Amino acid sequence: MASATEAATYPPRSRAWLSAVVIFLITAIALADRMAIAMLIGPIKAEFGIGDFQASLLVGLAFTLFYVLFLIPIGAAADRFSRAKVLGVCLAVWSLATVLCGFATGLIALFICRMLAGSGEAAIGPCSQGIIGCSFPRHAMAKPMALQGIGFQVGPAVGVAAAGAILAAGSAGAFEGWPLLGELAPWRVAFILIGLPGLLALLLVPLLHSPPPAPAVASGAEGQLLPFVRGNRAHLTLFLLAAGCSAIATGVITAWVPEYLQRVLGASPAEAGSALGLILLAAAFAGQGTLATAIDWLAARGVQDAPLRAALVPVALAIPLGWLAFAAPDTARFYPLLFLLALCTSSLNAAHNTVAQTIAPPALRARVGALFIFAINVLGFAIGPALVGALSEYVLGEEHLGRAMQLVAALSMVATLALTWQARKALAARMAAT
């Protein structure tokens, strides 16, 4: 339960939800910028002469490397200064870096631009979670966290759909005669056009609720990250591993399904982008909303481990779905299975982010959130796609991309189920002791 001091700082309900909606929009923009590249792998590979593994590094490692390096420093800044201002500066950085991807002269230049985009997007998690954490009491946090979680799914959906549409339009000569854009390859135009909305979103930053940072407790773990981590290392390890493994299947979907649809199932770029976009959008709203409602229902009845207990069901269902989806022989059978898989996996980030804000002391909200985001991005969005690329290029052969995706998605959810079961017990014990 929130302390009296903390509760006194909560804004009016309308202001809190306005902040949550702005966070949703900025999160969606961030993920669109991040994952649009998944739709552009084919032309990038063709222009730069690279294979699946190198392409997977552009999608995952290049972005995640600086993302994770900057997570804790930006989280610390967000706990000490205005979270809205920190988020605004970083929003400008990642949007400009995305635009610059369109002007990359080679593989190394594109890799560096992706790293810069990752350094800016490192703010989205700790800043937004800190803003939500100081805007809503703990018992009402699941729904705004779910709304942000929807942003994490809407963003890739919009990004790949927009990239697919721009590729198709560019191939048809739609940008011929345009200043600057008319001389560029369609994949380069896609980066530029998808990066620009982030600069317009800077106008939304002043709408965020961003009170003065909570004062750190001078002694003890409440205001210091390292003592907090040392004092809770066993539970935190379980929570972080469960969060990270739960994101691997989502990383596989967002990073590799656009290429899988085109290479294996014969879809056009426009069809692949629009189909995946619609599936991710529908799954995000249905999955996040259903899980958030289940968490609130359990929490209202005194269930201490509500976020992780509710997550067990979609995790268990994702295991067979991850295996079956990437064995489907055509799009008619693949799309329904992919929707069900995305329905199960799309909601898991919100569950783990709710855990992060539930266990975090007020002075550490952004930094504890950053730890969870670190785990999710390293395991889910760097290692997951890289495993698929390595299996496809070096073990199974690039013609067996689907089998590589099948193995990584299904087996990662087996590990997630075991970890979530143990983490649920740890959360219940921790909440009972507070």
C-alpha positions as CSV (number, residue, x, y, z in Angstrom):
1,M,0.0,0.0,0.0
2,A,1.3,3.5,-0.8
3,S,2.5,5.7,2.1
4,A,0.5,8.8,3.0
5,T,3.3,11.0,1.6
6,E,3.3,9.1,-1.6
7,A,-0.5,9.0,-1.9
8,A,-0.7,12.8,-1.4
9,T,1.4,13.3,-4.6
10,Y,-1.1,11.4,-6.9
11,P,-2.6,13.8,-9.4
12,P,-6.4,13.9,-10.2
13,R,-7.6,10.8,-12.0
14,S,-8.0,12.7,-15.3
15,R,-4.4,14.0,-15.2
16,A,-3.1,10.6,-14.3
17,W,-4.9,9.0,-17.3
18,L,-3.8,11.8,-19.6
19,S,-0.2,10.9,-18.7
20,A,-0.9,7.3,-19.3
21,V,-2.3,8.0,-22.8
22,V,0.7,10.2,-23.7
23,I,3.0,7.4,-22.4
24,F,1.1,5.0,-24.6
25,L,1.5,7.2,-27.7
26,I,5.3,7.8,-27.1
27,T,5.8,4.1,-26.4
28,A,4.1,3.2,-29.7
29,I,6.3,5.7,-31.6
30,A,9.4,4.3,-29.9
31,L,8.6,0.7,-30.9
32,A,7.6,1.7,-34.4
33,D,11.0,3.3,-34.8
34,R,12.7,0.3,-33.3
35,M,11.0,-2.6,-35.2
36,A,10.3,-1.1,-38.6
37,I,13.7,-2.5,-39.6
38,A,12.2,-6.0,-39.4
39,M,10.2,-5.3,-42.5
40,L,13.3,-3.9,-44.3
41,I,15.6,-6.8,-43.8
42,G,15.3,-8.1,-47.3
43,P,16.4,-5.0,-49.2
44,I,19.0,-4.2,-46.6
45,K,20.5,-7.6,-47.0
46,A,20.5,-7.2,-50.8
47,E,22.1,-3.8,-50.8
48,F,24.8,-4.6,-48.2
49,G,25.4,-8.2,-49.1
50,I,24.8,-9.7,-45.6
51,G,23.2,-12.9,-44.2
52,D,20.6,-13.7,-41.6
53,F,22.9,-13.5,-38.7
54,Q,24.3,-10.1,-39.5
55,A,20.8,-8.9,-40.2
56,S,19.7,-10.2,-36.8
57,L,22.5,-8.1,-35.2
58,L,21.1,-5.0,-36.9
59,V,17.6,-5.8,-35.6
60,G,18.7,-6.8,-32.1
61,L,22.3,-6.3,-30.9
62,A,23.0,-3.0,-32.6
63,F,20.0,-1.4,-30.9
64,T,20.1,-3.3,-27.6
65,L,23.8,-2.7,-27.0
66,F,23.5,1.0,-26.2
67,Y,19.9,0.6,-25.0
68,V,21.1,-1.5,-22.1
69,L,24.2,0.5,-21.4
70,F,22.1,3.7,-21.0
71,L,19.2,2.1,-19.1
72,I,20.6,2.5,-15.6
73,P,22.2,6.0,-16.1
74,I,18.9,7.3,-17.6
75,G,16.9,5.5,-14.8
76,A,19.1,7.3,-12.3
77,A,18.6,10.6,-14.1
78,A,14.8,10.0,-14.1
79,D,14.8,9.4,-10.3
80,R,16.8,12.6,-9.7
81,F,15.4,15.1,-12.3
82,S,12.2,15.7,-14.1
83,R,11.2,12.4,-15.8
84,A,9.2,14.2,-18.5
85,K,12.2,16.4,-19.4
86,V,14.6,13.4,-19.5
87,L,12.1,11.5,-21.7
88,G,11.7,14.5,-24.0
89,V,15.5,14.8,-24.6
90,C,15.8,11.1,-25.4
91,L,12.7,11.2,-27.6
92,A,14.5,13.7,-29.8
93,V,17.7,11.6,-29.9
94,W,16.0,8.4,-31.0
95,S,13.8,10.0,-33.6
96,L,16.8,11.8,-35.2
97,A,18.8,8.6,-35.1
98,T,16.0,6.7,-36.9
99,V,15.9,9.3,-39.6
100,L,19.7,9.1,-40.0
101,C,19.3,5.3,-40.6
102,G,17.9,6.3,-44.0
103,F,21.2,8.0,-44.9
104,A,23.5,5.2,-43.7
105,T,26.3,4.6,-46.3
106,G,27.0,1.0,-45.3
107,L,26.6,-1.7,-42.7
108,I,28.8,-0.1,-40.0
109,A,27.0,3.3,-40.4
110,L,23.6,1.7,-40.1
111,F,24.8,-0.3,-37.0
112,I,26.0,3.0,-35.4
113,C,22.7,4.7,-36.2
114,R,20.8,1.8,-34.6
115,M,23.0,2.1,-31.5
116,L,22.2,5.8,-31.2
117,A,18.5,5.0,-31.5
118,G,18.9,2.5,-28.7
119,S,20.6,5.0,-26.5
120,G,17.7,7.4,-26.8
121,E,14.9,4.7,-26.4
122,A,16.5,3.6,-23.2
123,A,14.5,6.3,-21.6
124,I,11.1,5.0,-22.6
125,G,10.9,2.3,-19.9
126,P,12.3,3.9,-16.8
127,C,10.8,7.3,-17.4
128,S,7.4,6.1,-18.3
129,Q,7.2,3.5,-15.5
130,G,8.3,6.1,-13.1
131,I,5.6,8.5,-14.3
132,I,2.9,5.9,-14.1
133,G,4.2,4.8,-10.7
134,C,3.8,8.3,-9.2
135,S,0.5,8.8,-10.9
136,F,-1.5,5.7,-9.7
137,P,-1.6,3.9,-6.4
138,R,-0.4,0.3,-6.5
139,H,-3.9,-1.3,-6.5
140,A,-4.8,0.7,-9.6
141,M,-1.6,0.3,-11.6
142,A,-2.3,-2.8,-13.7
143,K,-4.6,-1.0,-16.3
144,P,-2.2,2.0,-17.0
145,M,0.7,-0.5,-17.2
146,A,-1.4,-2.6,-19.6
147,L,-2.1,0.5,-21.7
148,Q,1.7,1.1,-22.0
149,G,2.0,-2.6,-22.8
150,I,-0.4,-2.1,-25.6
151,G,1.9,0.6,-26.9
152,F,4.7,-1.9,-26.9
153,Q,2.6,-4.0,-29.3
154,V,0.9,-1.2,-31.3
155,G,4.3,0.3,-32.1
156,P,5.8,-2.7,-33.9
157,A,2.4,-3.2,-35.7
158,V,2.4,0.3,-37.0
159,G,6.1,0.2,-37.8
160,V,6.0,-2.9,-39.9
161,A,2.8,-1.9,-41.6
162,A,4.1,1.5,-42.4
163,A,7.4,0.1,-43.6
164,G,5.6,-2.4,-45.8
165,A,3.4,0.2,-47.3
166,I,6.4,2.5,-48.0
167,L,8.3,-0.3,-49.6
168,A,5.4,-1.1,-51.9
169,A,4.8,2.6,-52.7
170,G,8.5,3.1,-53.4
171,S,8.7,0.1,-55.6
172,A,5.8,1.5,-57.6
173,G,7.6,4.8,-58.1
174,A,5.5,6.9,-55.6
175,F,8.4,9.0,-54.4
176,E,9.9,9.8,-57.8
177,G,10.4,13.5,-58.2
178,W,10.2,14.2,-54.4
179,P,13.0,16.4,-53.1
180,L,15.6,14.3,-51.4
181,L,13.4,11.2,-51.0
182,G,13.1,10.6,-54.8
183,E,16.8,9.7,-55.0
184,L,16.8,7.1,-52.2
185,A,16.0,3.4,-52.1
186,P,12.5,2.7,-50.6
187,W,13.9,1.1,-47.4
188,R,15.8,4.4,-46.8
189,V,12.6,6.4,-47.3
190,A,10.9,4.2,-44.8
191,F,13.4,5.0,-42.0
192,I,13.1,8.7,-42.7
193,L,9.3,8.9,-42.8
194,I,8.8,6.6,-39.7
195,G,11.3,8.6,-37.7
196,L,9.7,12.0,-38.2
197,P,6.5,11.6,-36.0
198,G,8.7,11.3,-32.9
199,L,9.8,14.9,-33.4
200,L,6.2,16.0,-33.5
201,A,5.5,14.0,-30.3
202,L,7.8,16.4,-28.4
203,L,4.7,18.6,-28.2
204,L,3.0,16.0,-25.9
205,V,5.8,15.9,-23.3
206,P,4.5,18.9,-21.3
207,L,1.2,17.0,-20.7
208,L,3.0,14.4,-18.5
209,H,2.6,14.3,-14.8
210,S,6.1,14.7,-13.5
211,P,6.3,15.8,-9.8
212,P,9.7,16.5,-8.1
213,P,11.6,13.2,-7.5
214,A,10.9,11.3,-4.3
215,P,13.7,12.0,-1.7
216,A,16.1,9.1,-1.3
217,V,16.5,7.6,2.2
218,A,20.0,8.4,3.3
219,S,20.6,5.0,4.9
220,G,19.3,1.6,3.9
221,A,18.1,0.2,0.7
222,E,15.1,2.4,0.1
223,G,16.9,5.1,-1.8
224,Q,20.0,3.2,-3.1
225,L,19.8,0.8,-5.9
226,L,22.8,-1.5,-5.1
227,P,21.8,-2.1,-1.5
228,F,18.3,-2.8,-2.6
229,V,19.5,-5.3,-5.2
230,R,21.9,-7.0,-2.7
231,G,19.1,-7.3,-0.1
232,N,16.7,-8.8,-2.6
233,R,19.0,-10.6,-5.0
234,A,17.3,-14.0,-4.9
235,H,13.8,-12.7,-5.6
236,L,15.1,-10.1,-8.2
237,T,17.0,-12.8,-10.1
238,L,13.8,-14.8,-10.5
239,F,11.7,-11.8,-11.5
240,L,14.3,-10.6,-14.0
241,L,14.9,-14.0,-15.6
242,A,11.1,-14.6,-15.9
243,A,10.6,-11.2,-17.4
244,G,13.4,-11.6,-19.9
245,C,12.5,-15.1,-21.1
246,S,8.9,-14.1,-21.4
247,A,9.9,-11.6,-24.1
248,I,11.8,-14.0,-26.4
249,A,8.8,-15.2,-28.3
250,T,7.7,-11.6,-28.8
251,G,11.2,-10.7,-30.1
252,V,11.0,-13.6,-32.5
253,I,7.6,-12.4,-33.8
254,T,8.5,-8.7,-34.2
255,A,12.0,-9.3,-35.6
256,W,11.5,-12.3,-37.9
257,V,7.8,-12.8,-38.9
258,P,7.9,-10.1,-41.7
259,E,10.9,-11.8,-43.3
260,Y,9.3,-15.3,-42.7
261,L,6.1,-14.2,-44.4
262,Q,7.9,-13.1,-47.5
263,R,10.7,-15.7,-47.7
264,V,8.8,-18.8,-46.6
265,L,5.1,-18.2,-47.2
266,G,5.5,-16.0,-50.3
267,A,3.7,-12.9,-49.1
268,S,4.4,-9.5,-50.6
269,P,5.9,-6.7,-48.5
270,A,2.6,-4.9,-48.4
271,E,0.7,-8.0,-47.3
272,A,3.3,-9.0,-44.8
273,G,3.3,-5.6,-43.2
274,S,-0.4,-5.0,-43.1
275,A,-1.2,-8.6,-41.9
276,L,1.3,-8.6,-39.1
277,G,0.3,-5.0,-38.1
278,L,-3.4,-6.0,-37.8
279,I,-2.6,-9.2,-35.9
280,L,-0.4,-7.4,-33.4
281,L,-2.9,-4.6,-32.9
282,A,-5.8,-6.9,-32.3
283,A,-3.7,-9.2,-30.0
284,A,-2.3,-6.2,-28.0
285,F,-5.7,-4.7,-27.1
286,A,-7.3,-8.1,-26.4
287,G,-4.3,-9.6,-24.6
288,Q,-3.4,-6.6,-22.5
289,G,-6.9,-5.8,-21.5
290,T,-7.8,-9.3,-20.6
291,L,-4.7,-9.9,-18.4
292,A,-5.0,-6.5,-16.7
293,T,-8.6,-7.2,-15.8
294,A,-7.6,-10.6,-14.4
295,I,-4.8,-9.1,-12.4
296,D,-7.1,-6.4,-10.9
297,W,-9.8,-9.1,-10.2
298,L,-7.2,-11.2,-8.3
299,A,-5.6,-8.3,-6.5
300,A,-9.0,-7.0,-5.3
301,R,-9.5,-10.4,-3.7
302,G,-6.2,-10.2,-1.8
303,V,-4.1,-12.5,-4.1
304,Q,-0.6,-11.4,-3.3
305,D,1.0,-12.8,-6.5
306,A,-1.8,-11.6,-8.8
307,P,0.4,-10.3,-11.8
308,L,2.3,-13.6,-12.1
309,R,-0.5,-15.9,-11.2
310,A,-2.6,-14.4,-14.0
311,A,0.4,-14.7,-16.4
312,L,0.7,-18.4,-16.0
313,V,-2.2,-19.2,-18.3
314,P,-1.0,-17.3,-21.4
315,V,2.5,-18.6,-20.8
316,A,1.4,-22.2,-20.8
317,L,-0.8,-21.7,-23.9
318,A,2.1,-20.1,-25.8
319,I,4.2,-23.2,-25.7
320,P,2.1,-25.3,-28.2
321,L,1.1,-22.2,-30.1
322,G,4.8,-21.3,-30.6
323,W,5.5,-24.7,-32.0
324,L,2.4,-25.0,-34.2
325,A,2.4,-21.5,-35.7
326,F,5.8,-21.7,-37.4
327,A,5.0,-25.2,-38.8
328,A,1.9,-23.9,-40.6
329,P,2.3,-24.5,-44.4
330,D,0.4,-21.4,-45.6
331,T,-0.8,-18.0,-44.6
332,A,-4.4,-19.2,-44.2
333,R,-3.3,-21.4,-41.2
334,F,-0.4,-19.3,-40.1
335,Y,-2.4,-16.1,-39.4
336,P,-4.9,-17.5,-36.9
337,L,-2.1,-19.3,-35.0
338,L,0.1,-16.2,-35.0
339,F,-2.8,-14.2,-33.6
340,L,-3.3,-16.7,-30.7
341,L,0.4,-16.8,-30.0
342,A,0.6,-13.0,-30.0
343,L,-2.5,-12.8,-27.8
344,C,-0.7,-14.9,-25.2
345,T,2.7,-13.2,-25.4
346,S,1.7,-9.6,-25.9
347,S,0.3,-9.2,-22.3
348,L,3.4,-10.4,-20.4
349,N,5.4,-7.2,-20.4
350,A,2.6,-5.5,-18.5
351,A,2.5,-8.2,-15.9
352,H,6.2,-8.0,-15.2
353,N,6.2,-4.2,-15.3
354,T,3.5,-4.3,-12.7
355,V,5.7,-6.5,-10.6
356,A,8.6,-4.0,-10.9
357,Q,6.5,-1.1,-9.7
358,T,4.9,-3.2,-7.0
359,I,8.3,-4.1,-5.4
360,A,10.1,-0.8,-6.1
361,P,10.5,1.8,-3.3
362,P,9.3,5.3,-4.5
363,A,12.8,6.7,-4.8
364,L,13.9,3.7,-7.0
365,R,10.9,3.4,-9.3
366,A,12.7,4.3,-12.5
367,R,15.8,2.3,-11.8
368,V,14.0,-0.9,-10.7
369,G,11.9,-0.5,-13.9
370,A,15.2,-0.2,-15.8
371,L,16.4,-3.5,-14.4
372,F,13.3,-5.3,-15.7
373,I,13.6,-3.5,-19.1
374,F,17.3,-4.5,-19.2
375,A,16.3,-8.2,-18.8
376,I,13.5,-8.0,-21.3
377,N,15.6,-6.4,-24.0
378,V,18.8,-8.4,-23.6
379,L,17.0,-11.8,-23.6
380,G,13.9,-10.9,-25.6
381,F,15.0,-8.5,-28.2
382,A,18.8,-9.1,-28.6
383,I,19.5,-12.8,-27.8
384,G,16.1,-14.1,-29.1
385,P,16.4,-12.7,-32.6
386,A,20.1,-13.5,-32.7
387,L,19.4,-17.1,-31.8
388,V,17.0,-17.4,-34.7
389,G,19.5,-15.8,-37.1
390,A,22.4,-18.0,-35.9
391,L,20.3,-21.2,-36.2
392,S,19.0,-20.3,-39.6
393,E,22.3,-19.3,-41.1
394,Y,24.8,-21.6,-39.4
395,V,22.9,-24.7,-38.3
396,L,19.6,-25.4,-40.1
397,G,20.2,-23.4,-43.3
398,E,18.4,-20.2,-44.3
399,E,15.7,-22.2,-46.1
400,H,14.7,-23.5,-42.7
401,L,14.0,-20.1,-41.1
402,G,10.6,-21.4,-39.8
403,R,12.1,-24.3,-37.9
404,A,14.6,-21.9,-36.2
405,M,11.8,-19.6,-35.1
406,Q,9.7,-22.6,-33.9
407,L,12.5,-23.9,-31.7
408,V,13.4,-20.5,-30.1
409,A,9.7,-19.4,-29.5
410,A,8.4,-22.7,-28.1
411,L,11.5,-23.6,-25.9
412,S,11.7,-20.1,-24.5
413,M,8.1,-20.3,-23.3
414,V,8.9,-23.6,-21.6
415,A,11.6,-21.9,-19.6
416,T,9.3,-18.9,-19.0
417,L,6.6,-21.2,-17.5
418,A,9.1,-22.7,-15.0
419,L,10.5,-19.3,-14.0
420,T,7.1,-17.7,-13.7
421,W,6.0,-20.5,-11.4
422,Q,8.9,-19.9,-9.1
423,A,8.8,-16.1,-9.3
424,R,5.1,-16.2,-8.4
425,K,6.0,-17.9,-5.1
426,A,8.7,-15.3,-4.5
427,L,6.3,-12.4,-5.1
428,A,3.7,-13.9,-2.8
429,A,6.3,-14.3,0.0
430,R,7.6,-10.8,-0.5
431,M,4.2,-9.2,-0.5
432,A,3.1,-11.2,2.6
433,A,6.2,-9.9,4.4
434,T,5.4,-6.2,3.7
